Every structure is written in structure tokens, then in C-alpha cells.
Amino acid sequence: MRVCVREPLTANRTFYVRTDGNDNNTGLVNDASGAFRTIQKAVNVVSSDLDLVTFTCVIQVGAGTYAENVRLLPCVGTTVPILRGDNTTPGNVVIAPAAGEAVATASQPWILEGFKLTSASIGLHVLGPALLTIKNLDFGACGSLQMAANLGGAIITSGNYSISGSAPIHMATFSSGSAIYLDGRTITLTGTPNFSSAFAVAERASSIVAVNLTFTGSATGARYFVKSNGVIDTNSGSSTYLPGNSLIAPQTGGQYL
């Protein structure tokens, strides 16, 4: 039987990921001979090998494109681990798998910042009791939707973000207890992205709170769609608050406030 002995941190720690790295490295040095090659390797090490205790653990990802599906995993400790790209220019650090989810999590709270998410079916997917805090993301073109919370998952924004590509849906909540919460942020849209289903979707007693937002740029497609007791709360009630150029009436108990 394999016994896993975790290393308890005694100080903050940073792991590095680079396109010229190697997953056989330690991940502790920011050069080709020290950094990991894949984001998932760094996540796996933080999840399986460490006890964070009360210290901050950062995975710092270098410039480049990472064609992988990143799964954020449970960690031990009282602090929230951070997966960080480039907070100044998120487009410098791209997660672009050929299919599936660019980033997904199902249980552990994480912070995600400074990435462009594109090419995937789903850019960002939070399932189960997980809480994901995001900022400085750039949502590129996705095949299905750009971010979603499901099965009780939640997404909270702690900073601004941008949208540079199209998708059927920008943000969606799909099941009871799932939520996306955006308050007081600026969302910048470039290139007039199209959302062929709707910019925001809430279904089955889930909720999206999108209040005090500033939108820069424009989009085409339906602004929102609510059904089956889903709620989208803008604290304004204005039918033109969210980006888009058409409307779909609420269905089966859905509410737009």
C-alpha cells in the first residue's frame, strides 16, 4: 500500500510552468531546466504532495500556448491556491485545448487569473461545491460556452475581464444552487462577438448576479435567457443592460430583474 506523505509548507511557494520546461523538473526554478512543462503537472504536485498549511502557493505560468485540459484539484491547507498567467496581458498566456474544457474544477476553491481561454468547447467550468475566483481573463472563441457553473458550483469575479471571441453562450448557470456573481467590474468586448443562444443563461433555480457592471464594446445575439425558475439579477431591470441586440422572453418561472 502506497503511503502519501505530504510536505507541510513553512513559507509561501511558487511553482513555474514554461513551454520549454519539463515535467521531470522540480518546478521551483523559472528556467528551462527547473520549470514544469504542463500546467496540469504543477496542479497535481500542489494537490497531492503538499500541505499548504497557512501559506500561499502560486503556480506561475509563462508566456505561450498550452494545448491541455486543466483540472484544478483539491488541496490540503487553509489557503486558496492561485493559478496565474499574465495579469497585465492575459493574451500572452493561452490555454487552448482542442476539445473539452480549458479549465475545470469540482471541489476545491482556487483563484484563476491572467489567462486567455479559447478553442475549447467550454472555457471555464465549475461543478460541484467548488468556488472559483477569477480576474483578468480573456475569453476567446469557444464551441459551446465561455464559462459555466453547475451542480452547486460558483464563480466570483475579483477583477475585470475581457471577451475577444464568440460562443453560443458567454455565461451560464444550470442547476439549483449554482451561481455566477459579478459586481462592480468592467467587461471589455472586442470585435463584436456573437452569442447565438444568449449572452447569459440561468436555468433550474440557479442564479446570475450581474450588478454595477460597465460594458465596453458590443455584441450580437440574445442578451439573456431565463427559464425553470432561474434568475438573472442586474439590479436594474433594464432589458438592454447586458450585451446583445435581441431579447428572449423568460420561460417557465424564469426571472430577469
Secondary structure, 3 states (H helix, E strand, C coil): CCCCCCEECCCCEEEEECCCCCCCCCCCCCCCCCCECCHHHHHHHHHHHEECCCCCEEEEECCEEECCCEEECCCECCCCCEEECCCCCHHHEEECCCCCEEEEECCCCEEEECCEECCCCEEEEEECCCEEEEECCEECCCCCEEEEEECCCEEEECCCEEECCCCCEEEEECCCCCEEEEECCEEEECCCCEECCEEEEECCCCEEEEECCEEECCCEEECEEEECCCEEECCCCCCCCCCCCECCCCECCCEEC
